[in-house]
Amino acid sequence: MSYKIENTRYERRIMCLAIPARIVELEADRAVVDAMGNCFRAKTTLLPEAKLGDLVLVHAGFEISVVDEEEAKKTWHLIAEVNNFKETQDKVSG
């Protein structure tokens, strides 16, 4: 799908983000993480120092860094705002 705005062509693109998640299960380099109530698998190969209970950034199925609680909460809040905006009937942005 493409959009034409003021003679400039914009194309729909997919973006992948790193999401903060808490390690809730850990065995060798395999973890289960919880991001805002959504649990999924992630590998700790790139972050061998990660331990059970840590908050980590997960990108493309790999834990890439440890983050503190406040930074994770800020990101979760922004994600919730985006989700709420998607549900809004009368969207106004910018």
N, C-alpha and C positions, 0 to 999 in steps of 0.2 A: 504494500500500500504506500503510495506517495502523496505528498501534499505540496501544492504550489502556493506560496505566500510571497507577495511583493516580488515576483520574478525570481525568487530563490527557491530551489528545489530541496525539500526536506524528505528524507526517507525514514521509514520506521526501522529502528535498529534495536537489537537485543543487547542488554548490558548485564554483566554479571558482577555482583557486589560481594565483598567479604562481610559476613554476618557474625556478630558476637554471639557466642553460645557457651553454655557451661558444660564441662565434661561430667557426665553422670555415670558412665561406665568406662572402664579402661582395662585393656588386656593387650600386652605387648605394644604394637604400634596401631592398634585398632581401638577406636573410641566410639561411644554413643554420646552425642551432645544434644543439649536442649536449648533451642532458640525460641523464646516467647511461647513456650508450650509445644513447639514442634520438635520432635526428636528425629535425628537422622545419624547415619554413620559418617565418621571422618577419620582420616589417617593422621597419626602423629609423626610420621616419618620426617617431616621438615621441622618439627618442634619436639625433639626427644625429651626435653626437660619438662614438658607438660605433665601435670598430675591431676588426679581425681579432684574435682571441685573447682579447678581453674576456669577462668573465663578466657576464651580464646577467640581469635578471628578465624573463621572458616571460609575458605575460597576454593571453589572447584573440588570440594571433598577433602581438602587438606587443611589442617590447622597451620596457620602461618605466623601467628604471634600471640603472646599473652597480653590481655588488656585488663585495665582496672575496672572495678564495678561502676564507677561514675561514667566513664567513657561508654561502657556497654549500655547503661541506662539511657544516655543521650541518644545513641543510635537506635535503640528499641523505640524510644519516644518518636523519633523522626519516621521510623517505619510505620508506626501506628498512625501518625498524621497522614502519611501517604495513603494508607488503607482507608482511613476515614474520608479523605478527599475523593477517592474512587467511588465511595458510596453516596456522595453528596449529589442531590438532584440538580441544583443550580450552581454549576461549577464556574468560578471566577478565579483566575490566577493572573500573576504578573504584577 
